[in-house]
């Protein structure tokens, strides 16, 4: 059983963590290159946020959004203000 767990440890240390080790070594040479992946993810989130805001604006302009009190089911039947 000990060999099984040592095999799992070897898999993670020698194979699966290799890209992270390379990123750690790259950080000493270039901070910008080492954080390039983070900038890429930030860009994706920024584009998704802009798309979301555009869709919200479209729904608001077309009056497609149900803004009544009963629009959300979590408010329950007691939330009627008619």
C-alpha positions in Angstrom: 0.0 0.0 0.0 2.9 2.3 0.7 4.1 1.9 -2.9 0.7 2.9 -4.2 0.7 6.2 -2.3 4.3 6.9 -3.2 3.3 6.3 -6.8 0.6 8.9 -6.5 3.0 11.4 -4.9 5.5 10.8 -7.7 2.8 11.4 -10.3 1.9 14.7 -8.9 5.5 15.9 -8.1 7.1 14.7 -11.3 4.4 15.1 -13.9 1.3 17.1 -12.9 3.1 20.0 -11.1 5.7 20.4 -13.9 3.9 23.4 -15.5 3.7 25.1 -12.1 7.4 24.6 -11.5 8.1 26.1 -14.9 5.9 29.1 -14.0 7.8 29.5 -10.7 11.2 29.5 -12.6 9.8 31.9 -15.3 8.8 34.4 -12.6 12.5 35.1 -11.8 13.1 36.1 -15.5 9.9 37.9 -16.4 7.1 38.9 -14.1 4.9 39.8 -17.0 5.3 36.5 -18.8 4.6 34.5 -15.6 1.4 36.4 -15.0 0.3 36.3 -18.7 -2.2 33.6 -17.9 -3.8 35.7 -15.2 -4.1 38.6 -17.6 -5.8 36.3 -20.1 -8.4 35.2 -17.5 -9.0 38.8 -16.4 -9.6 39.7 -20.1 -12.2 36.8 -20.4 -14.0 38.0 -17.3 -14.0 41.6 -18.5 -15.5 40.6 -21.9 -18.1 38.4 -20.3 -19.1 41.3 -17.9 -19.5 43.7 -20.9 -21.6 41.1 -22.7 -23.8 40.6 -19.6 -24.3 44.4 -19.2 -25.2 44.7 -22.9 -27.8 41.9 -22.6 -29.3 43.6 -19.5 -29.5 46.9 -21.3 -31.2 45.2 -24.3 -33.8 43.5 -22.0 -34.4 46.8 -20.1 -34.9 48.8 -23.4 -37.4 46.2 -24.8 -39.4 45.9 -21.6 -38.9 42.2 -21.6 -38.1 42.0 -18.0 -40.9 41.2 -15.5 -40.4 43.9 -12.9 -43.5 43.0 -10.9 -43.2 42.0 -7.3 -44.4 38.5 -8.2 -41.7 38.0 -10.8 -39.4 36.0 -8.5 -40.7 32.8 -7.0 -38.6 33.1 -3.9 -40.8 36.1 -2.8 -43.7 33.8 -2.3 -47.5 34.5 -2.5 -47.5 36.8 0.5 -45.4 39.5 -1.4 -48.4 40.7 -3.5 -48.8 44.5 -3.3 -51.6 44.9 -5.8 
